[in-house]
Amino acid sequence: MFKSLATIVAAETGKVISVDAYQDVEQKLHKKETGFVSVTVLKDEEDIKWQVAAMEQVPVYLERLQRLGISLKDIAILVRYNFEGQQIVKHLLDYKNSDQAKPDCRYEVVSNESLRLDGASSVNLLVSALRYLLNPEDAIARAQLGYEHARIHEKDRPLTEVFTVANQVDFENNLPEGFSKRKTTLKKCRFMS
């Protein structure tokens, strides 16, 4: 790509320096397989910014590629800044848990951010459960546990219901029966930090 672009720039500017400057950047390919790159240029429209449009296209494009038989491990999404990658990971996780997600498609992402423990919903659920066990009267701990549980196990449940449960007994009725029954035993366990 750089060598081709250097030739174009040299032709446009009439200066040979760009070809010389990029003479050694050609990648030596060792694989025989071919690949595919898609570049889409988005512009701001009246009611939507290009960043929002790009974010909305990512899951749709992943679905299209998967239907063509392309495995997720063979797909890469390039971003300029780390925070953009974090936004894509978050958007795909939210999309995966939405009613827009296609049941025959996957939306998992492997990135530095997705490998972090604090990004794993199962870890967040366990930490929330431990905080709740430590102090069941803490409304924030209760809300966090309710949210994490609903996010994993009750995807169709409106989150407004999760946060409106103020009564501890009503709240625990929404959790797995085994958790509520073993709450006293779990509180006695010693956890190593």
C-alpha positions in Angstrom: 0.0 0.0 0.0 2.7 2.5 1.0 4.8 1.8 -2.1 1.7 2.3 -4.4 0.7 5.5 -2.6 4.3 6.8 -2.8 4.2 6.3 -6.6 0.9 8.2 -6.8 2.2 11.0 -4.6 5.4 11.2 -6.7 3.4 11.4 -9.9 1.1 14.1 -8.3 3.9 16.3 -6.9 6.6 15.6 -9.5 9.1 14.8 -6.7 10.8 11.5 -6.5 11.6 11.8 -2.8 8.3 10.1 -1.7 9.2 7.0 -3.7 12.7 6.9 -2.3 11.4 7.5 1.3 9.1 4.5 1.1 11.2 2.2 -0.9 11.9 -0.2 2.0 8.4 -0.4 3.5 7.0 -3.1 1.3 6.0 -6.1 3.4 7.4 -9.5 2.5 4.5 -11.9 2.5 5.1 -15.5 3.7 1.5 -16.6 3.6 -0.1 -17.8 0.4 -3.7 -17.1 1.6 -5.4 -13.9 0.4 -7.3 -11.5 2.6 -9.8 -8.8 2.3 -9.8 -5.2 3.5 -12.8 -3.0 3.6 -12.6 0.8 4.1 -15.7 2.9 4.4 -15.6 6.7 4.5 -18.4 8.2 6.6 -19.4 11.8 6.8 -21.4 13.6 9.4 -25.1 13.9 8.4 -27.6 16.3 9.7 -28.9 14.0 12.5 -26.0 11.6 13.1 -22.2 11.9 13.6 -19.9 9.7 11.6 -18.6 8.1 14.9 -22.1 6.9 15.8 -22.8 5.6 12.3 -19.5 3.7 12.3 -20.3 2.1 15.7 -23.7 1.0 14.4 -22.1 -0.6 11.4 -19.6 -2.7 13.2 -22.1 -5.4 14.5 -24.0 -5.4 11.2 -20.7 -5.9 9.3 -19.6 -8.7 11.7 -23.0 -10.5 11.1 -22.5 -10.2 7.3 -19.0 -11.6 7.4 -20.1 -14.5 9.6 -22.9 -15.4 7.3 -20.3 -15.5 4.5 -18.5 -18.2 6.6 -15.7 -16.0 7.9 -14.7 -17.0 11.4 -14.4 -14.3 14.1 -10.7 -15.2 14.6 -10.0 -14.1 11.0 -11.6 -10.6 11.5 -9.6 -7.6 12.7 -11.0 -4.2 13.4 -8.3 -1.5 13.3 -8.6 1.7 15.3 -6.4 4.7 15.6 -6.6 5.1 19.4 -7.1 2.6 22.3 -10.2 4.3 23.6 -11.9 3.7 20.2 -11.2 0.0 20.6 -12.6 0.1 24.1 -15.8 1.8 22.7 -16.1 -0.9 20.1 -15.7 -3.7 22.7 -18.4 -2.1 24.9 -20.7 -1.5 22.0 -20.4 -5.1 20.8 -21.1 -6.4 24.4 -24.1 -4.2 24.7 -25.3 -5.2 21.2 -24.8 -8.9 22.1 -27.1 -8.5 25.0 -29.7 -6.5 23.1 -32.7 -7.7 21.1 -31.0 -6.7 17.9 -28.4 -9.4 18.2 -28.8 -12.3 15.8 -29.0 -15.7 17.5 -26.8 -17.3 14.8 -24.0 -14.7 15.1 -21.3 -14.1 17.7 -20.0 -10.8 19.0 -17.0 -11.7 21.2 -14.0 -9.6 20.9 -10.4 -10.4 21.9 -8.5 -7.3 22.8 -6.4 -5.9 25.6 -9.6 -4.5 27.1 -11.7 -7.6 26.7 -9.0 -9.6 28.4 -9.2 -7.5 31.6 -10.9 -9.1 34.5 -13.0 -6.1 35.3 -14.6 -6.4 31.9 -15.8 -9.9 32.4 -19.5 -10.1 33.4 -18.9 -13.2 35.4 -16.2 -11.6 37.5 -18.4 -8.5 38.0 -21.2 -10.7 39.1 -19.0 -12.5 41.7 -17.5 -9.2 43.0 -21.0 -7.8 43.3 -22.2 -10.9 45.2 -19.3 -10.6 47.6 -20.0 -6.9 48.2 -23.7 -7.7 48.9 -22.8 -10.6 51.2 -20.5 -8.2 53.1 -23.3 -5.7 53.6 -26.8 -6.8 52.5 -28.2 -3.4 53.7 -26.0 -1.5 51.3 -28.5 -0.3 48.6 -25.6 0.3 46.1 -24.2 -3.2 46.5 -27.8 -4.6 46.2 -28.4 -2.6 43.0 -25.0 -3.6 41.5 -25.7 -7.3 42.2 -29.2 -7.0 40.7 -27.8 -5.3 37.6 -25.0 -7.8 37.0 -27.4 -10.8 37.6 -30.0 -9.3 35.2 -27.4 -8.5 32.6 -26.3 -12.2 32.4 -29.4 -14.2 33.3 -32.5 -11.9 32.6 -31.6 -10.1 29.4 -35.3 -9.4 28.7 -36.0 -7.8 32.1 -36.1 -4.0 32.0 -33.2 -2.5 34.0 -35.7 -0.1 35.6 -37.1 -3.1 37.5 -33.7 -4.1 38.7 -33.0 -0.8 40.4 -36.4 -0.2 41.9 -36.3 -3.2 44.3 -35.7 -1.6 47.7 -36.9 -4.5 49.8 -34.2 -7.0 50.6 -36.6 -10.0 50.6 -38.1 -9.0 47.2 -34.6 -8.5 45.9 -33.4 -11.9 46.9 -36.4 -13.6 45.3 -35.0 -12.4 42.0 -31.7 -14.1 42.7 -31.0 -17.8 42.2 -32.6 -19.8 45.0 -29.2 -21.5 46.0 -27.6 -18.1 46.6 -30.4 -17.0 49.0 -30.5 -20.3 50.8 -26.7 -20.4 51.3 -26.2 -16.7 52.1 -25.4 -17.4 55.8 -22.9 -20.1 54.9 -21.3 -17.9 52.2 -20.9 -15.0 54.6 -18.9 -17.3 56.9 -16.4 -18.3 54.2 -13.0 -16.7 54.3 -11.8 -15.3 51.1 -8.1 -14.7 50.5 -7.2 -11.5 48.9 
